[in-house]
Amino acid sequence: MSSTPTKRSATVIKTGYAQSAALISIITVTFNDPEGLRSTIKSLMESGPGNFELVIVEGADPVDATAESVLLEILPDFPITVVQGRDGGPYDAMNRGIIASSGDWIWFMNSGDLFGPEVSMVQIENLLRNSNSSWLVGRARVGQGSTARLKGFSSTADLLSGKYTPCHQSIIVRRDAFLIHGLFDTRFRISADYDLMCKLGQIGDPLLTSVVLTHYLGGGISDTRVIRREFESATIRLRGVRKISLVPKECLRFLVRVVRAVKS
């Protein structure tokens, strides 16, 4: 796997009983957020039993007992891996989680993110077991109250052209895909997940489900640092472009999106 995580020290702690050959590794990145972590884990438990493991990446430095205390409170006997130690940002933390995980599929649900109320782990596992695709994409509910909206997958062509980007909480990726494409490219501070999705989309379409896989509030770094996000996304789309005529078009798209974001 490329994009090696930073060399900052990390402590790996395993709790609960051992479960071999987990189908899904759920990776949750957190940073001194016990309430967010608690809500994420509780929503996971509401999705029912399943063949999955939980990997918590706690980036607090100095390390405290936040993650461990929450986990022991809610899941005293569940198979959990806790990776503790300062990291180089969210994608570096997610890379650490991938390395510490063992499941055939990887699902990122960070601290404060919630699993959709209609999610059944048994149903999701059945979809994955019967899939020949490298990734699964579901729907996401973004925001809350009257302003909440649903995001669904339109097409791979729209993804590659930048018209649509799924949130990483609504995709589940086969572990083998990381062996082929490498880990998240941490040179992209905001759009490394979009970079991975483009690599996946260039090889094949995802398996689609109408299930709302996640509910999150939005307002994260990708929503607040729009210029950086659009610059990174344009860089990703231009990578490997052999037709020079496409470059001005992509540059114009970048400027239009930045202007729209500033006005909104």
N, C-alpha and C positions, 0 to 999 in steps of 0.2 A: 504494500500500500504506500502511495506517495503522500505528500503533505504531512510529514512526520510532526506529531505534536511537539510543543515546546519542551525543552529539557528541564523545566522547573520540576522540582520533586513533587511526587504525588504518593499518597498512601492509599492502598486498596484494602478495604475491609469487607469481608463476606459475612452475612448474618443469616440466621434461619437455617432450614434444612436444605440439603443439596438437591437440585433437580437437573438431571442430565438431559441433554438434547431438547432444550426449550425451543419451541417453534418461533416465538416472537421475543425479542429483547426490546423492552420499553425503556428508553433512555431519557432521563429527566435532569436537565441542567438547572442548578439553583445557586444563589449567592445570598446567604444570610436572609432567607425568605421562608421562615417556618410556616407562616399562614398560607402562602401560596403553595408550598410543598404539600401541606396537609390537605388542601382542597383538591389538588391534582390526584393524590393517592386515594382520597375518598371517592372521587368520581371513577377512578379505575376499579375500585372494589364494587361499585354499583353496576359495572358492566358484566359481572358474573365471573364464574371460575373459568380457567383456561390454562393452556400450556404455555406460559410466558414467565419471563424473569424481569426483575426491575433493577435498573442500573441508575444510581443517583450520582451525579457529578457535582460536588460541593466546591465552589471556587473561592471560598472565604480564606483569607490569609491575614492574621494567623487563624489556623483551623479551630473552629469551636465544635460543640457537640450538637449543633442545630439539627442536621440531617439525621444523625443517629437517634436523637431523642424522639423526633417525630415518627421515625420508622418503628422504633420499639414500642411506641405508644399505639400505633394503628396496626402494624403488621409484625407482631413479635415472632412469628414462626415462619414467615414467608421468605423464599430465597431472594436475597437482595445483595447487590454489590454496591458499595459506597466508595467512590474515588474522591479523595480529599486533597486539596492543595491548590495554590494559586495557579491559574491558567493564563493563556494569552488571548482570552476573549471567548465569546460564545461558540464559535466554530472550532476553536482549539479544544474547548471543553467537550463538544460533541464528538470530536475525533477520539478523545480519551475514552469516552463512553463506548464508542464502537470497539476499540481495542480491548476493553475490559469485558465486553459482552460475549455471549456464546450462541445466541439464537440464529436461526436460519434467515429471519427477517428482522429488520430494524425499524422501530417506530419512535420518532422523537416527539415527546410531549413535555415541554419544559415547565418549570415551576409556575403555577398560576393558570396554566392551560387546563381545560377540562375536556374529558371525553364526552362525545355527544350522548344525549340521554337515550337514544335508540341503539347505541352500540352494544352488541352482544359479542363477547370474545369468541364464543363457540362459532358464531356465524362468520366472523372475520377469519378465523382459523380455517374454516371449510373453504372459503374463497381462496385463501393463499395456497392451501394444499392442492387445489385443482387448477392453479394458475401456471401458465408457461411464460408469463411476462416477468420482467425484472422489477416491476414496481406496480403498486396499486394506488389509485387516486380516488378519494371520496369527496364529499362536500364538507364545507366549513361554515359555521355561523360566526359572523364577526360583529362585535359590538354588543350592545344590550338595549333592552327596551324597544321603543318605537323606531330607533335608528338602526337596529340590527339588520344585517343582510346576509343572504346565503351566497356562497361562492361555490360554483361547480366547474368541472373541467369542460372546456369547450372542444379543443382539438390540439393535437400535437403541433400542427402547423401554426396555430395561434401562439402556442408556447414558444416555439423557436423564433417567431417573428417579434415576440415581445408584447403581443396584444393581451396575453393572459399569463398569470403566474400563480400556481397553487401555493398555498402556505405550506410550510414543511410539516405542520401538524396533521395535514390531511393526506399525506403520502406515507406509504410503507414500502421500504426498499429491501430487496433481496440482498443478503450479505455478500453474495458472489459479485454483485455489482461494484462494491467497494474494492474488491480484489482486481477488477478489470479497470475501473476508472480512477482508483485511488480515493483517499479520504477527502474531506472538504478542503478546498484550496483556501488557506487562511490569508492569502494576499487580498482576497475579497472580504472586506470587513462586514459588508451588509448583504451581498448577493451570492455568497458561496453556495447556498442551497439552490438558487436559480441556475448556477453553473452546473451543479450535479444534475438537475432536472433536464437541462439541455443535452447533456451527454447521454442521459438515458433515452430522451426523446429521439435523438439522432439514430439510435439503434432499433427502437421499436416502440409501439404504442403501449400505454399502461393498461392494466386491467381496471375497469371503471366500476364503481358502486355508487348507488344513489344514497347510501347511508351517510348521515351527517357524522363524520368521524370526530369532529372537535368543535368546541366553542371557545373562542378567545376574544379578549376585549379589543385588541388592536392598540395602536398608539405607541408601538415599539420603535426601535431605531430605524427600521425600514420606512416607517411613516413620518418620522421627524427629520431625517437626513435625506431628503428627497434628491438633491443634486448629486450627492455621493452615490446613492442607490442607482439613479439613472445612468450615471457615468460608468459604474461597474457593469451594469446590465448591458449597455451598449458595447463595452469592451468584450464581454463574453460573446455577444452575437457576432461581432466582427472577427473573432478569432477563427482563423482558417478560411476566411472569405477570399475567394480567388478572383471574383469579379470586381474590378476597381469601381465599376459603376454603382455598386451597392453602398460604397462608403459615404458619398454625399447624402444618400437617402437615410442612412442610419444616423448621421450627424444632424440632419433636419428633424428626425423623429426625437432625438435627444433634446434639442432646443425647445420643440413644441411641448414636450412633457414637462420640462422644467418650468416653462412659462405658465402652464396650466396649474402646476402645483403651487407656484408662488401666488397666483391669483385666488386659489381656493382657500 
